[in-house]
Amino acid sequence: MEKERLEVRLEPERHARLRRLAAARHQTLSDMVRELIDDAYNELERADRLAAARRLGQMEVLDVGTPEQLNAEIETMYDDLPHLP
């Protein structure tokens, strides 16, 4: 897979913390940064999904009737369709 280069300048302390984190996880700095980016993106997607679920939970649910009523409605709609010979 082709990769693009990204240059990030860090303060010495932040760079040292990142090196320690990568070493603790037995990863390279590049792999560690990629993982942190993926984690941040996954968290954003999770927040989006939770917000969507909350919106769904606030929606008004219409009464659709019993299964028998729905079947009768479907049969009526089917009876009204033109039938092929």
PASEBA-1860 file (N, C-alpha, C; in nm, 3 decimals):
! residues 85
1> MEKERLEV> 0.085/-0.117/0.000/0.000/0.000/0.000/0.090/0.124/0.000 ~ 0.054/0.217/-0.086/0.131/0.340/-0.093/0.100/0.427/0.029 ~ 0.204/0.489/0.082/0.186/0.574/0.199/0.232/0.714/0.167 ~ 0.164/0.810/0.228/0.203/0.950/0.213/0.283/0.992/0.334 ~ 0.375/1.082/0.312/0.460/1.131/0.420/0.390/1.248/0.488 ~ 0.403/1.252/0.620/0.349/1.360/0.701/0.457/1.401/0.800 ~ 0.484/1.530/0.806/0.583/1.578/0.902/0.508/1.646/1.016 ~ 0.539/1.603/1.136/0.478/1.661/1.256/0.591/1.703/1.349
9> RLEPERHA> 0.587/1.825/1.391/0.690/1.875/1.483/0.633/1.874/1.624 ~ 0.706/1.810/1.715/0.662/1.796/1.853/0.764/1.860/1.947 ~ 0.713/1.907/2.059/0.801/1.954/2.164/0.879/1.833/2.216 ~ 0.999/1.854/2.269/1.081/1.740/2.317/1.007/1.651/2.417 ~ 0.933/1.708/2.509/0.863/1.626/2.609/0.753/1.542/2.544 ~ 0.679/1.600/2.454/0.573/1.525/2.386/0.635/1.413/2.300 ~ 0.745/1.442/2.234/0.814/1.340/2.154/0.864/1.227/2.243 ~ 0.917/1.261/2.360/0.966/1.159/2.454/0.850/1.072/2.503
17> RLRRLAAA> 0.736/1.135/2.532/0.620/1.058/2.578/0.573/0.962/2.470 ~ 0.572/1.009/2.346/0.531/0.923/2.235/0.629/0.807/2.218 ~ 0.759/0.834/2.228/0.859/0.728/2.220/0.839/0.625/2.330 ~ 0.814/0.672/2.454/0.792/0.580/2.566/0.667/0.495/2.543 ~ 0.562/0.558/2.493/0.438/0.485/2.465/0.460/0.379/2.358 ~ 0.530/0.416/2.251/0.559/0.320/2.144/0.645/0.205/2.197 ~ 0.745/0.236/2.277/0.832/0.132/2.332/0.753/0.037/2.423 ~ 0.664/0.094/2.503/0.584/0.011/2.594/0.493/-0.084/2.517
25> RHQTLSDM> 0.453/-0.042/2.398/0.365/-0.126/2.315/0.445/-0.205/2.211 ~ 0.575/-0.196/2.216/0.663/-0.265/2.122/0.627/-0.230/1.977 ~ 0.611/-0.099/1.954/0.578/-0.049/1.821/0.677/0.058/1.779 ~ 0.682/0.082/1.650/0.760/0.195/1.602/0.680/0.323/1.626 ~ 0.748/0.437/1.621/0.677/0.564/1.635/0.570/0.578/1.527 ~ 0.603/0.542/1.405/0.507/0.553/1.294/0.384/0.467/1.319 ~ 0.406/0.343/1.361/0.292/0.255/1.390/0.208/0.308/1.505 ~ 0.276/0.363/1.605/0.204/0.419/1.720/0.116/0.536/1.676
33> VRELIDDA> 0.170/0.626/1.594/0.093/0.741/1.546/-0.025/0.693/1.462 ~ -0.003/0.596/1.376/-0.113/0.542/1.294/-0.224/0.486/1.384 ~ -0.183/0.412/1.487/-0.282/0.354/1.578/-0.359/0.462/1.652 ~ -0.289/0.566/1.698/-0.356/0.676/1.768/-0.455/0.748/1.676 ~ -0.418/0.765/1.549/-0.509/0.827/1.453/-0.632/0.739/1.434 ~ -0.611/0.609/1.416/-0.724/0.516/1.400/-0.815/0.518/1.523 ~ -0.756/0.519/1.642/-0.834/0.522/1.765/-0.919/0.649/1.773 ~ -0.860/0.763/1.739/-0.933/0.889/1.742/-1.047/0.887/1.642
41> YNELERAD> -1.021/0.835/1.522/-1.125/0.829/1.420/-1.237/0.735/1.461 ~ -1.202/0.619/1.518/-1.303/0.524/1.565/-1.389/0.585/1.675 ~ -1.328/0.664/1.762/-1.404/0.731/1.869/-1.501/0.831/1.809 ~ -1.459/0.903/1.706/-1.547/0.998/1.639/-1.665/0.925/1.574 ~ -1.638/0.813/1.506/-1.745/0.735/1.446/-1.841/0.682/1.553 ~ -1.786/0.640/1.665/-1.870/0.589/1.775/-1.962/0.699/1.826 ~ -1.908/0.820/1.841/-1.989/0.933/1.886/-2.099/0.964/1.785 ~ -2.067/0.955/1.656/-2.168/0.977/1.552/-2.279/0.872/1.559
49> RLAAARRL> -2.240/0.745/1.580/-2.340/0.639/1.590/-2.428/0.657/1.713 ~ -2.368/0.697/1.826/-2.447/0.720/1.946/-2.545/0.836/1.926 ~ -2.501/0.942/1.860/-2.589/1.056/1.833/-2.705/1.012/1.743 ~ -2.677/0.930/1.642/-2.782/0.881/1.553/-2.880/0.793/1.632 ~ -2.829/0.709/1.720/-2.916/0.624/1.801/-3.005/0.708/1.893 ~ -2.949/0.815/1.947/-3.030/0.904/2.032/-3.141/0.969/1.951 ~ -3.107/1.013/1.829/-3.210/1.074/1.744/-3.319/0.974/1.709 ~ -3.279/0.850/1.680/-3.379/0.746/1.652/-3.468/0.721/1.773
57> GQMEVLDV> -3.407/0.722/1.890/-3.482/0.699/2.013/-3.583/0.809/2.043 ~ -3.560/0.927/1.989/-3.651/1.039/2.012/-3.762/1.048/1.907 ~ -3.753/0.965/1.804/-3.854/0.969/1.699/-3.985/0.912/1.748 ~ -4.092/0.967/1.693/-4.225/0.918/1.727/-4.251/0.791/1.646 ~ -4.297/0.688/1.714/-4.325/0.561/1.648/-4.474/0.557/1.615 ~ -4.501/0.528/1.489/-4.640/0.519/1.446/-4.695/0.381/1.477 ~ -4.823/0.376/1.507/-4.888/0.248/1.531/-4.913/0.183/1.396 ~ -4.852/0.069/1.373/-4.865/0.002/1.244/-4.970/-0.108/1.246
65> GTPEQLNA> -5.030/-0.131/1.357/-5.134/-0.233/1.365/-5.078/-0.371/1.393 ~ -5.169/-0.465/1.400/-5.131/-0.603/1.428/-5.083/-0.669/1.299 ~ -5.015/-0.783/1.312/-4.974/-0.855/1.190/-5.093/-0.892/1.101 ~ -5.203/-0.926/1.162/-5.322/-0.961/1.084/-5.373/-0.841/1.004 ~ -5.373/-0.721/1.069/-5.416/-0.600/0.999/-5.320/-0.567/0.885 ~ -5.192/-0.584/0.908/-5.094/-0.557/0.803/-5.109/-0.654/0.687 ~ -5.131/-0.781/0.715/-5.152/-0.880/0.609/-5.275/-0.846/0.527 ~ -5.383/-0.805/0.593/-5.506/-0.768/0.522/-5.480/-0.647/0.432
73> EIETMYDD> -5.404/-0.551/0.482/-5.373/-0.432/0.402/-5.289/-0.469/0.281 ~ -5.192/-0.557/0.299/-5.108/-0.601/0.188/-5.191/-0.676/0.085 ~ -5.280/-0.763/0.130/-5.365/-0.838/0.037/-5.455/-0.745/-0.042 ~ -5.508/-0.642/0.023/-5.592/-0.545/-0.046/-5.511/-0.471/-0.151 ~ -5.389/-0.432/-0.117/-5.303/-0.364/-0.214/-5.271/-0.458/-0.330 ~ -5.247/-0.585/-0.301/-5.215/-0.682/-0.405/-5.334/-0.703/-0.497 ~ -5.455/-0.710/-0.439/-5.577/-0.731/-0.518/-5.600/-0.614/-0.613 ~ -5.556/-0.494/-0.576/-5.577/-0.376/-0.659/-5.478/-0.365/-0.774
81> LPHLP> -5.372/-0.447/-0.773/-5.271/-0.443/-0.880/-5.325/-0.513/-1.005 ~ -5.286/-0.463/-1.123/-5.325/-0.534/-1.245/-5.250/-0.667/-1.251 ~ -5.319/-0.772/-1.286/-5.259/-0.904/-1.292/-5.223/-0.938/-1.436 ~ -5.111/-1.003/-1.452/-5.069/-1.045/-1.586/-5.143/-1.170/-1.625 ~ -5.167/-1.189/-1.754/-5.239/-1.310/-1.799/-5.159/-1.436/-1.777
END
